[in-house]
């Protein structure tokens, strides 16, 4: 690939900076890093430490990973005020270390938060480094979703977002809605914005036989994978499960929730206080093998993100991962949720756990419909959404960093051809 070699004949060097998750646990970042490495780039990553990923430095699959500690697992405003300066300090310090050892030609910054432009802008201004912004979350809307208000800090997030796009040479959007934010809200040139979705790697997401032990002796199982956080709407999942058990009198459904996060213990306590803890398995964070085993056992998979501007415009990785394993989905109605899943999902009224529960039971009781929806979902992933379809666009985005890309690389022809462009995809 021509873009991986500079004018001096040396492989071009990438420094990826991510704050909110360790690598390789952050699957999107890891797929990007390994894709770039296989394309001939030299790749370094700066990220926080986390459970099972506590080495300060290691090399995995040719990617050099530099990890730093953070003071706390931030939840409230004060937590973020402690986390962000600490993260910026380590990002600057480790960037200097990388520059004077392995070197880098471009900083690939993954938000949240929208503060890494300070690091990238410094090295761009004083050392001529390039800056590629990988837009994972809408930070102003994320702030609004977390704290249920706007005000001064929301406006500050808008300023940081605008500055990030102004400093960036090229940006990557995870979907069409995010691309609109880059172009229409922040004025970035359309030919500098590339849609690279967080599609699953079908070499990793393999369909396999179910493991009956996950069902705890019940006939059906509902699967969920994700962070146990505030904006994921897991209170709605518990509301729906309680409605299934108490009102619909269904004792044949087991809910299995995979993932860790700051709300995990609160959710476990809530399930116990409702008296439904026997119907809900909280696995915590588990290895990939266990995650895939749970999803392959599920009869239906669920998403419960509450209705916010942030969630409406964001693509939830879990949805496409469910589809990659031929699982039908039940979720609340949202713009990007429908773009991703299409006919592979049933859509409940936003933030209505009773409607969610009813649609869940409706699908559980219709094996033929589940099979057909699973088939449609898998075909959608295979034909347009998997990581295999995103890799060429990622590499073309990197060509654009060096001014070498064709201007057709920022579209999603497979999705557009299916008529979803008007929905933000």
Secondary structure, 3 states (H helix, E strand, C coil): CHHHECCCCCECEEEEEECCCCCCCCHHHHHHHHHHHHCCCEEEEEEECECCECCCEEEECCEEEEEECCCCCCCCHHHHHHHHHHHHHHHHHHHHHHHHHCCCCEEEEECCCCCCHHHHHHHHHHHCCEEEEEECCCHHHHHHHHHCCCHHHHHHHHHHHHHHHHHCCEEEECCHHHHHHHHHHCCCCHHHEEECCCCCCCCCCCCCCCCHHHHCCCCEEEEEECCCCHHHCHHHHHHHHHHHHHHCCCCCEEEEEEECCCCHHHHHHHHHHHCCHHHEEEEECCCHHHHHHHHHHCCEEEECCCCCHHHHHCCCHHHHHHHHCCCCEEEECCHHHHHHHHHHEEEECCCCHHHHHHHHHHHHCCHHHHHHHHHHHHHHHHHHHCHHHHHHHHHHHHHHHCCCCCCCCCCCHHHHHCCCHHHCC
